[in-house]
Amino acid sequence: MDTSVELLGDARIATPMKGVTFVAPDERVLVDVSAGRVKADLIEGRNPAAFLKAGPRSMIYFDPSKLKAALVTCGGLCPGLNNVIRSVVLTLYHNYGVRNILGIRYGFQGLVPAYGHPVVELTPDSVGGINEMGGTILSSSRGPQDIDEMVDALERMNVGIFFMMGGDGTFRAAARICDAIRQRGSKIAVIGIPKTIDNDINLLSRSFGFNTAVEMATRAIASAHVEALAYPNGVGLVKLMGRNSGFIAATAALAQRDANLVLIPESDFDVEGPHGLLQWLEDRLGRRKHAVIVVAEGAGQRYCAGEGTDESGNPRLGDIGLWLRDTITRYFAEKGIELNLKYIDPSYMIRSVPANSDDSVFCGFLGQNAVHEGMSGKTGMVVGAWNDEFVCIPIRLVATGRKRVPLDGKLWNSVLEATGQPSLKPS
């Protein structure tokens, strides 16, 4: 694995930061900390794979008095976007003395002249208190834009560091932007800050907004449990975020411990038949008179898959929550069995809330470290958490795939233990 990070040039300017512990230029964090993996690498004559550690550097590349930086937020909303914006602005302004900071409105559209979105000046005053607000003060958008047009805009504005907050689609675009900048010989640093509520970004331990999402999701599960207990054969059905991975559904189920069945994209299931979901639910109601089902939005797509792709190039999902609601209701009606099903989809409410205190702290670290790496002249990289450290990861690695819940791992096995759910596939 090539974990090297591209540099715009040598860092020859002494940092204005004082009284902090600086990170050594070659300080690294092991990708795999297991003793067995490290020993195997050493025996075979290889250096163990390691990420460059993020943090403030004693020498920087950009002259703060002449630098202009820009920020953009792309894709769906996520708790913590404003916290990251605020952290980036305050770090640039107060720690480095950068006075020219621009906010790009409405995602990548803000770099394309045809849309006519004006840029906004970002200062400590303009970002004061935004950490208490949900959403993003810069607004967002989805969809690809012309790479050359975007790079043209960055050059016209004399941007030196471009901070991009987004997920895998944004980072695929970021990789192409880096290629175009490199081909032109421009000195523009591109620093990615990973944003996905689903916690599914490759090679990252955690993404911001995830803990807030889990906290809110547990409230939905608790409400579904109350509703299920209140009526004969009560069923609480909760649909949570998770296009390709079930981290939110699995973690929220463990946090609340009221779910009896958790369905995630990584684990296939049958609906009909003696081992299917409908038979399991009928048996469960016969024994306990209530049930709570949690389903991630990307689960069961073989039953309700959408058509085509969305603006970000992702396959369109069918609504598994509504499909299950209607299928379960019809099944029990045809059998003449009483059913009281309550369907809860808190997705947009969760996405739009402010970050909780834990995510707020995490966002602050991400913003600070993104600035430190940008100021030192690194480019084509994402700053993220790995093995309890903040590290620099090449965008090309992050954009290669998505993280998924291992079905033989601790998280999923803990869910199976907590719910007692059987396999819904024939053995």
N, C-alpha and C positions, 0 to 999 in steps of 0.2 A: 504494500500500500504506500503510495507516494503522498506523504503528508506535508510536503514543502509548500511554503506560501510565497507568492510572488511579491517582489519589492519594486517600487518605482525607481529607487536609487538609494545611495548611501545616506544614512541619517547623520548629518553633520552639524545640526543646530542643538545647542544645549536647551533642554526643556526649561520652561519657566516655573515648573512645579517644584515646590519645596516641602521638606518635612515628610516625604512619603518613602516607602520602601520600593525600590525599582526592581523590575524583573530583568534578569540577565538575558542578553540577546539570544542565547542558545538554550535557555531553560525549557524543559519539556515535561509532558505528562504522558505516561504510558497509555496506549490505547487499550491493551488487555493487561490488567494488573495481576492476573493469576500467576502464581509461581511456576506452574507447569508450562504455560505458554512462553514466559520469559526464558525459562531454562532451555526449552526446545529451540528457541531462536538462537540462544548463545551457543548451544551445542552444534547447531548447523551453520554457525559462523555468520549469522545475521544480527544486525542491530534490531532490538525489539521496536515495533512500530510505536511512534509517539507523536503527539500533537504539540505544537509550539504553545507554550503557556502565555496567556494574555495578561496584560497589565501595563502600568506606566513604565516608560523607558527614559533613561537618563539623556539620550540623544534622540532628536526627532528630525523628520524630513521636511515638513512644511514650516514656513515662517508664519507664525500666528498673526502677525500684523498685516500680512498680505493675503491670507487665505480666505477663500469663500467656500462655505460648506452648504450642502443641500440635503433635505430629508424628504422621503416619500413613504406613504403607507399604501399597501396594495392588498387586494383580495378581500375576504370577508372580515367582519368586525371580530374583535377579540378583547377580552378584558386586559388592560395594561398598555394598550397602544399609547395613550396619552402619557402614561408614566415613563415610557421609553423616550418619547419625544422630549419630555421635560428634562430627563436625565442627560440626554445628548446635548441639549441646548445649554443647560447649566454647566456641564463639564467643559464644553468648548469655551463658553464665555468666562467663567470664573477661574477655571484651572489653567487654561491656555491663553486667555485674552483674545480669542477670536471674536470679532465684532460683526462679521458679515455671515449671517446664517439665514438660509432661505427655506421656506416650506413649499413643497410642490403639491398643488391641490389636485384632488380626485385621481390619485394613483398615477399611472404612466400617461394618462390623458393630459396631465398637466405639463408634460414635456413636448406635446404635439401642438403646434401653432393653430391648427384648424379648429381645435376645441375652444380656444380663447379663454382658458382658465388662467387668471393672474396668479403669480407667485405671491407669497406673503413673507414679511420679515418676521423672524422669530427672535425674541429677546427674553431675558428673565421675567420681565413684566408681562409679556404676552403669554407666557406659559405658566404663570403663577396660578396655582389652584386647579390646573387642568387634570392633575392626578386624581381628583375627586369626581371626575366626570367619566362616563362611559364613552365608547366609540373613539373617534379620532378627530381632533380639531382640524386636521388636514383633509378629511374626507377620503374616500377610497373609490376604486373601480376595479372591474375585472376585464380581462381581455387583452390580447396581444396588440402592441403598437409597433410601428416601423422602427427597427433598431437604429438605423442611420439618422432618422429624424430626432430620436431621443438623444443620441450622442451629439448631434448638431446643436441641440438646445443647451446641453451641458457646456459645450465649448463656447457658445455665444455668451453664456452667463459667467464664463470664467470660473466654473466650479472646480475646486481642487479635490474635495472629498464628497462622495455621493453615498449617503446612508439609505439603505433600502430595507424596509420592514415588510416581510411577506413569508409565504410558504414555498412549497416545492415549485409551483408555477412561476413565482417571482424569481426564484433562484435559477431556474432554467433561462429566464430572460436575462438575469444578471450575468450569467456565464457568456451569453451572446454579446451583451454590452461590453464586457471585459475584452472579448475577442476584437470587437470593432475598435475599441480604444487603443488596444495594443497595435492593431494594423495601422492606425493613423499616427502612432508614435506620440499620442497625447499623454500628459502626466495627470491623469485623473484616477484617484483611488476609489474603488468600489468596495464598500463594506456592508455585508449582509447582517441583519439582525433577525433571527428566526422567529416567525410568528405563525403558530397554528394552535388552535384550541384543542385539537385532537391529540397532541403530543406524539405525532408520527413522523417527525423530521429525522431523516437518516443520520446516524452517528451523533445524536444529541441525547443526553440523559433526560432533559426536560425542556419544555418550551413554556414561555410565559402565557398566563391565562388559564393554564390547565388546572392548577389548584383551585382557582376561583370557580371554574366550571364544575369541578367535582363537588365543591361546597354547595353550589346552587342545585346541582343534580340530586344530591342527597335529600334536599327539601322536597323535590318532586317525588322521589321514591317514598319518603315518609308520608306525603299526602296520599299517594296511591294506596299505601297500606291502610291508612285510616278509612278511605273510601271502601276498600275491599272488605274490611271488617264490619262495616256498617250495614251490609245487606246480605241476604241469603245468596249463596253462590256469587259472592262479590269478586270481581277481577279488576285489579289496577294494572293498566298497560301503559308503560312509560317509554317514549322514544327519545333517545339521547343522541348527541353528535357522535360522529365516528364513521367517516366515509370508507376508509380502508382498514381501520384498526379500532379495537374495542377498549382502548385504555380508559376512557371516561366511564363507559358502562361498567367495566370490571371494577375500577377503583371506587366508584360511587356505591356500587353494590356492597363492597367490603366495608365502606365507611358507614353505611346505614344498616346493613344486615337484615333488611326486611324483604329483599327479593328472593323469590323461590325459583326463578328461571332467568338466566342472563343469556342473551343471544348476541354474538359478535361476528364480524365479517370473517374472522379467521377460522371459525368453527362451523362447519356446515350442519344443517339439520333438516329432517323430514317434517312435513306438516301432517300428512296423512299416514295411515297404516298403524300397526300395533306398537311401533316404537316412535310414532310421530308426536308432534306437539299437541295435537287435538286430543289424542287418547291420553297423553300425560295429564292434560288439564282436566279432562273429565274424571280421571282417577283421583287427582288432587282435590277437586271440589267434592267428590264423593266422600273423601276422608276428612278434609279440614274445612270445607265450606267457603274457602277464600283462597286467593292466589295473587301474587304480584309478579309481573313479567317486565323485565327491562330489556329493550332491544336497541342496539346501535343502528344508526340510519343506513349503514352499508351492509347489514346482515341480510341474508335471505334474498339476495337480488336475483337469483334464478327464478323466483316466483313473480317478481314485479319489476324487472329491469326497465329503466327508461331507454329513450332512443337518442342516439347522437351524443355530442359532447357539449359542455357548457363553454362560457366565454374564456375560461382558463385552460381549456383543452382536456378537462376531466370528463370521464363518462357520466352522463346524466343518470342519476339514481331514481328508481321508482320509490314510492313512499311505502316502505315496509310497515310502518306503524298503522296507517290507514288500511293497508291490505290485511294485516293481521286482525285488526278490529273487525272488519267486515267478514272475514273468513270465520273467525271464532263465533261471532254473533249468528251467522247463518248456520253453522254446524249445530249449535245448541238449539236453535229454533226448529231445525228439521227433526231433532230428536225429542222435541217437546220438553226440554229441560230448562228450568228457570235460570236466567243469567242476568247479572247486574254488572255490566262492564263500564268502567270509566277510563277514558283515554286522555293521557296528558302528554303534550308536546311542548316542553319549555325552551326549545332551542334558541329562538330569537331573544327571549328574555335573558337567557344565560349569556349570550354573546354580547349583549349591550350593557351589562352592568359594569360598574367600576371594579378595578382589581382589589382583591382582599389584601390584608397587610403582608402576607407571605409573598404573594405575587408582586406586590409593590416593591418590596426589598429586592427581589430577583430582577425586576425590570431596571431598577437603579443600577445594579451591577452590570447588566447587559449594556446599558447606555454608556456607562463610564468606560468599560473595556472596549466597546466599539470605537469610541473617540480615541483612546490611547493607541489602538492599532492603526487607525486612520492617520493620526498625526505622525506616527513613526514611518509612514510611507508604504505600508502593506496594502495590497489590493487583491481582488478576486477571492475574498475569504469571508467566512461567516464566524462570528464570535458566539460561542455557546458553552454550555456546561457539560463536562465529561469527568467522571470519577472525582466529583466534588471539587473540581477546579474549573476556571474559565479558560478556554483554549481557543486557538485559531485553527479553523478547519477550512481547507480549500473548497470553494463553491462547487467545483467539479465533482467532489466526493459527495457533498450533501445532496446534489441534484440527481444522483444515480439511482435512488430508490426511496422507499418509505419504511419506517420502522413499524413492526407489527407485534402483536402480543404472541409470545411463544406458547404454544399449547402444552409444552412440557415444562414450562417455567413456573416460578413461584407464584406469580400473580394469578394466572389462570387456575392453577391447582388450588390456590386459596379460595377462589370463587367457587369452584366445585365442592370444596369442603364446606364452605359456609352455606351454600344453597342446598346441598344434597341432590342437585339435579342429575338425572341420568343422561346418558348419551341418547340423543334423539335420532340416531342412525342405527339401522340394523347391524348386529354384530356379525 
